[in-house]
Amino acid sequence: KKMAAVCASPGCEKAVSQKLACPKCMQLGLQPSYFCSQVCFKTNYAAHKSLHVLAKQIIAGKLENATHRKTPPDGISCHPTSPEETRTSLPSWAHTYGFSGPLRPALLSPKRTVPAHIRKPDYANHPGGISESEQLDRTHNSSIRVYTEKELDCENGLRHACQMGREVLDAAAKALRPGATTDEIDRVVHEATIERDCYPSPLNYYNFPKSVCTSVNEVICHGIPDYREIQDGDIVNLDVTVFNRGGYHGDLNETFCVGNVDEEGQKLVKTSFDCLATALSLVKPGTLYRDLGSSIQKVATSQGFSVVKTYCGHGIGSLFHTAPNIPHYAKNKAKGIMKEGHVFTVEPMINVGNWGDQTWGDNWTAVTVDGKRSSQFEHTVLVTANGCDILTGRKNEPVMTWNKDLNTRF
């Protein structure tokens, strides 16, 4: 017997009585997503959009020799020995782009190589950067994976991947200072990852061209390292993910105050830390995934800040991104209840002004729509019998503890 279609909005289980499809999906030639009503579609569009972004990328990458829609435009890279004037010039797309804030990109260094002996995820050599294992997972799996003690704690297990990610982020943070370029940070991350017999997970993921995301000032996430020098007063997020020989990803990020950051910037960074710490205090068996967003938004709004809605936390492990999806804002429709053995990231992005975002012409860099600053912290966590194990935490820090000195660089 054929079952009735269910509304595509997260958390809505109503049957679809009429063919009310998402017009954007139909425009892109995707398999239609049907909704029970116009009200449900409009209310949950932000969550729906975050779920079908990757699907659009997959469609774009199906032709073996086609470039992915997120592939950065041609003509934006140059050799490190090129004159400084050339390296710091605008990429071609930027000459006609309407920037929301003062930050400007520079050119990129050539793509870094990975030795043949390093184990690589399935997208590493795909021309479109497509992860076929993630595509199959989204198509055939709706459950949240429960990791066993062996998968977590064996040699090169999931815990090991997260520990390697922590070490790589710490190495990158030591190189962060006024005058350094984000390309230099990318080199440090790339080399530190290879030294640990790991693959830098961002590299070629849907054609992302670098080994780490570096998000400066008004950049919310997915900033591409380039030849721009970090300035005194910048806030800089370093987002590191590594893939180890056991086949597991470990993902974390932190925002740093570089040099003399003003009071508002320091308050923003501290608030984004507090948002994550508050959410992680709720992680335990029985907690609804959707409840994390309410706790995060309460902390952010109490300080006069807003929470980004487009990007969310996610399941992680043998796949870079998988179920569950974890929105960071209140009144979201996330599905699922935490169980012992679940592993996922929480990564709230907190803005000074409007919560909205737009994407630069490089097809990756997400920035605030008003050009004001954004800050973020992220951990990969394990649900335990009694609460939460922060797999990407610092040694001897079982609970997130704010230390201004750890996130300040001169």
C-alpha positions in Angstrom: 0.0 0.0 0.0 1.4 3.4 -1.0 1.8 5.7 2.0 0.7 9.3 1.9 3.4 11.9 1.5 4.4 13.7 4.7 5.1 17.5 4.9 8.8 18.2 4.3 9.1 20.8 7.1 11.2 19.6 10.0 9.0 18.5 12.9 5.8 18.5 10.9 4.3 15.1 10.4 1.1 16.1 8.7 0.1 14.3 5.5 0.2 16.3 2.3 -3.3 16.5 0.9 -2.4 18.7 -2.1 0.7 19.0 -4.3 2.1 22.2 -2.7 5.8 22.0 -3.7 8.7 24.2 -3.0 9.1 26.4 -6.1 12.9 26.7 -5.6 13.3 23.0 -5.7 11.3 22.7 -8.9 13.3 25.6 -10.5 16.5 23.7 -9.8 15.2 20.5 -11.1 15.3 18.7 -7.7 12.9 16.1 -6.6 10.0 18.2 -5.2 9.6 18.7 -1.5 5.9 19.0 -0.6 4.3 20.9 2.3 1.0 20.7 4.0 0.3 24.4 3.8 1.6 27.8 2.7 1.9 28.7 6.4 4.0 25.7 7.2 6.3 26.3 4.2 6.9 30.0 5.1 7.4 29.3 8.8 10.0 26.6 8.2 11.7 27.9 5.1 15.0 28.7 6.8 15.3 25.1 8.0 14.2 23.7 4.7 16.7 25.9 2.9 19.6 24.6 5.0 18.6 21.0 4.2 18.4 21.4 0.4 21.5 23.5 -0.1 23.7 20.4 -0.3 21.1 18.7 -2.5 21.5 21.5 -5.1 25.2 21.0 -5.0 24.9 17.3 -5.7 22.7 18.0 -8.7 25.3 20.4 -10.0 28.1 17.9 -9.5 26.6 14.9 -11.2 28.3 15.5 -14.5 31.7 14.0 -14.1 33.6 16.8 -15.6 31.4 19.6 -14.5 32.5 22.2 -11.9 30.5 22.4 -8.8 28.3 25.5 -8.2 30.5 26.2 -5.1 33.7 26.0 -7.1 35.4 29.3 -6.6 35.7 31.4 -9.9 38.7 31.1 -12.1 41.5 33.6 -11.9 41.7 34.0 -8.1 44.9 32.2 -7.2 48.5 33.2 -7.6 51.9 32.0 -6.5 53.3 33.0 -3.1 56.3 34.6 -4.8 54.1 37.0 -6.8 54.5 40.7 -5.9 52.5 41.8 -2.8 50.5 44.2 -4.9 49.3 41.2 -7.0 48.7 38.8 -4.0 46.6 41.4 -2.2 44.6 42.5 -5.2 40.9 41.8 -5.5 39.8 38.6 -7.2 37.9 39.2 -10.5 34.4 38.5 -9.0 34.9 41.2 -6.3 35.1 44.1 -8.6 31.3 44.1 -9.2 30.2 42.5 -5.9 28.1 44.5 -3.4 29.9 44.0 -0.1 27.9 44.4 3.1 30.9 45.4 5.2 34.4 46.8 5.1 36.3 43.4 4.7 37.7 42.6 1.3 39.2 39.4 -0.1 42.6 38.9 -1.6 43.9 36.3 -4.0 44.5 32.7 -3.0 47.6 30.5 -3.0 47.6 27.4 -5.2 45.8 24.3 -3.8 47.9 22.4 -1.3 48.6 18.7 -2.0 48.1 15.7 0.2 50.6 12.7 0.2 49.4 9.5 -1.3 49.7 7.6 2.0 47.1 9.7 3.8 43.7 8.1 4.0 41.2 10.3 2.2 37.4 10.8 2.4 35.4 9.9 -0.7 35.1 13.5 -1.9 38.8 14.3 -1.8 39.4 13.4 -5.5 35.9 13.9 -6.8 35.8 16.6 -9.5 32.8 18.2 -7.9 33.9 17.5 -4.3 30.8 15.4 -3.9 30.6 13.0 -0.9 28.7 10.0 -2.4 28.5 8.4 1.1 26.7 11.5 2.4 24.4 11.5 -0.6 23.4 7.9 0.1 23.0 8.6 3.8 20.6 11.5 3.2 18.6 9.4 0.7 18.3 6.2 2.7 18.9 7.0 6.4 16.8 9.1 8.8 18.1 7.7 12.1 20.9 9.1 14.3 23.8 6.8 14.6 24.8 5.4 18.0 28.6 5.0 18.3 29.9 2.0 20.2 32.8 2.1 22.7 35.0 0.4 20.2 34.3 2.9 17.5 35.0 5.7 19.9 38.1 4.5 21.7 39.9 2.2 19.4 43.2 3.2 17.9 42.3 5.9 15.3 38.8 5.9 16.5 36.4 8.9 16.7 37.9 10.2 19.9 41.3 10.1 18.3 40.1 12.2 15.3 38.7 14.8 17.7 41.9 14.9 19.7 43.9 15.4 16.5 41.5 18.3 15.5 42.1 19.9 18.9 45.9 19.7 18.4 45.7 21.2 14.9 43.5 24.1 16.1 45.9 24.8 18.9 48.8 24.9 16.4 46.9 27.3 14.1 46.1 29.5 17.0 49.8 29.9 17.9 50.4 31.3 14.4 47.6 33.8 14.6 48.8 37.4 15.1 48.6 40.8 13.5 50.4 40.7 10.1 50.0 37.0 9.5 47.9 36.0 6.5 45.0 33.6 6.7 46.9 31.7 3.9 49.7 31.2 6.4 47.2 29.8 8.9 46.0 27.4 6.2 49.6 26.3 5.6 50.0 25.6 9.4 46.7 23.7 9.5 47.5 21.7 6.4 51.0 20.6 7.6 49.9 19.9 11.2 47.1 17.7 9.9 49.4 15.7 7.6 51.9 15.3 10.4 49.2 13.6 12.4 48.5 11.2 9.5 45.1 12.9 8.9 43.4 14.6 6.0 42.1 18.2 6.3 38.4 17.6 5.9 37.4 20.9 4.3 39.9 20.4 1.4 37.8 19.8 -1.8 34.6 19.3 0.2 32.2 20.5 -2.5 35.3 22.1 -4.0 36.3 24.2 -1.0 39.8 25.2 -2.0 41.6 25.2 1.4 42.3 23.1 4.5 40.6 25.3 7.1 37.9 28.0 7.2 39.1 31.4 8.4 36.3 33.8 9.2 37.2 37.4 9.9 35.0 40.1 11.4 31.7 40.2 9.5 32.3 36.7 8.1 29.9 34.3 9.7 31.5 31.0 8.5 33.2 29.3 5.5 35.8 32.1 5.0 38.5 31.1 2.5 42.1 31.7 3.6 43.9 34.2 1.3 46.8 36.6 1.2 45.1 39.3 3.2 47.0 40.2 6.4 45.2 40.0 9.7 44.8 43.4 11.2 45.2 44.6 14.8 41.6 44.6 16.2 40.3 41.8 14.0 38.3 38.9 15.4 39.2 35.7 13.6 37.4 32.3 13.7 39.4 29.2 12.9 37.3 26.2 11.9 39.3 22.9 11.8 38.1 19.4 10.9 40.4 16.4 10.4 39.8 12.9 9.0 41.9 10.2 10.5 43.2 6.8 9.3 40.3 5.1 11.1 37.8 7.0 8.8 36.4 9.5 11.4 36.1 13.3 11.3 36.7 15.6 14.3 35.3 19.1 14.0 35.8 22.3 16.2 36.3 26.0 16.0 37.1 29.0 18.1 37.1 32.8 17.6 40.1 34.8 18.7 40.6 38.5 19.4 43.7 39.6 17.5 45.6 42.5 19.0 43.5 45.4 20.5 39.9 44.4 19.9 37.3 46.9 21.0 34.8 46.3 23.9 32.0 45.3 21.6 34.1 42.7 19.8 35.3 41.2 23.1 31.8 41.1 24.4 30.6 39.3 21.2 33.4 36.7 21.4 32.7 36.0 25.1 28.9 35.8 24.4 29.4 33.3 21.6 31.5 31.1 24.0 28.8 31.4 26.6 26.1 30.4 24.1 27.9 27.1 23.3 28.7 26.4 26.9 25.1 26.9 28.0 23.9 24.6 25.2 26.4 21.9 26.1 25.2 22.0 29.7 21.9 20.6 28.5 23.4 17.6 26.5 22.3 14.3 28.1 20.0 11.4 27.3 16.4 12.5 26.9 17.1 16.1 25.8 15.3 17.3 22.7 17.6 18.5 20.0 15.3 21.4 19.3 15.7 22.7 22.9 19.3 23.7 22.5 18.3 26.6 20.2 16.1 28.2 22.9 19.0 28.2 25.4 21.4 29.7 22.9 19.1 32.4 21.8 18.3 33.4 25.4 22.0 34.0 26.1 22.6 35.9 22.9 19.6 38.2 23.1 20.3 39.0 26.8 23.5 40.7 25.5 21.8 42.4 22.6 23.0 40.0 19.9 21.2 37.8 17.4 21.5 34.1 16.3 22.2 33.1 12.7 19.4 30.8 11.4 20.8 29.5 8.0 23.6 27.3 9.4 23.3 24.6 12.0 25.1 21.9 14.0 25.2 18.4 12.7 25.9 14.8 13.3 29.5 13.8 12.6 31.7 10.7 12.7 32.4 8.5 9.7 30.5 11.2 7.7 31.5 14.9 7.8 27.8 15.9 7.9 24.8 13.7 8.8 21.8 13.5 11.1 20.8 15.2 13.3 20.5 18.8 12.2 20.7 21.1 15.2 19.4 24.7 14.7 20.7 27.3 17.2 17.7 29.5 17.4 14.4 29.3 19.4 11.2 27.7 18.2 13.0 25.5 15.6 11.5 22.3 14.4 14.6 20.0 14.8 13.7 16.3 15.2 15.2 13.8 17.6 15.9 13.0 21.2 19.5 12.6 22.5 20.6 9.1 23.3 23.8 7.7 24.8 26.3 7.2 21.9 25.1 10.1 19.7 27.9 12.3 18.4 27.3 15.8 16.9 28.5 19.3 16.8 27.0 22.4 18.3 28.3 25.7 16.7 26.1 28.8 17.3 27.0 31.8 15.1 26.2 35.0 17.0 25.9 38.4 15.2 26.2 42.0 16.6 23.3 43.1 14.4 20.9 41.4 12.0 20.8 37.6 12.0 20.6 37.4 8.2 23.4 36.3 5.9 24.6 36.6 2.3 27.3 34.8 0.4 30.2 36.4 -1.4 30.9 35.8 -5.1 33.5 33.1 -4.2 30.4 30.9 -3.5 31.5 30.1 0.0 32.1 33.0 2.3 28.9 33.7 4.4 28.8 37.3 5.8 26.3 39.3 7.8 23.8 41.3 5.7 24.6 44.5 7.6 28.4 44.2 7.7 28.5 43.9 11.4 30.7 41.3 13.2 29.9 37.7 13.9 31.5 35.2 16.3 31.3 31.4 16.8 32.6 28.5 18.9 32.1 24.8 18.1 32.7 21.4 19.7 32.1 17.8 18.7 30.4 16.2 21.7 29.3 12.7 22.8 26.1 12.0 24.7 27.1 9.8 27.7 24.9 8.1 30.3 25.2 11.1 32.6 25.6 14.0 30.3 28.2 15.2 27.8 31.8 14.4 26.8 33.4 17.2 24.9 35.5 15.2 22.5 37.3 18.3 21.1 37.9 19.9 24.4 41.2 20.9 25.8 42.9 18.5 28.2 41.7 18.7 31.8 38.8 20.9 30.8 35.7 18.6 31.0 33.4 21.7 31.1 33.9 24.8 29.0 35.6 27.4 31.1 36.2 30.9 29.8 39.8 32.1 29.8 40.3 35.4 27.9 44.0 34.8 27.5 43.4 31.6 25.6 41.5 33.4 22.9 43.6 36.6 22.6 46.6 36.8 20.2 49.1 39.6 19.9 
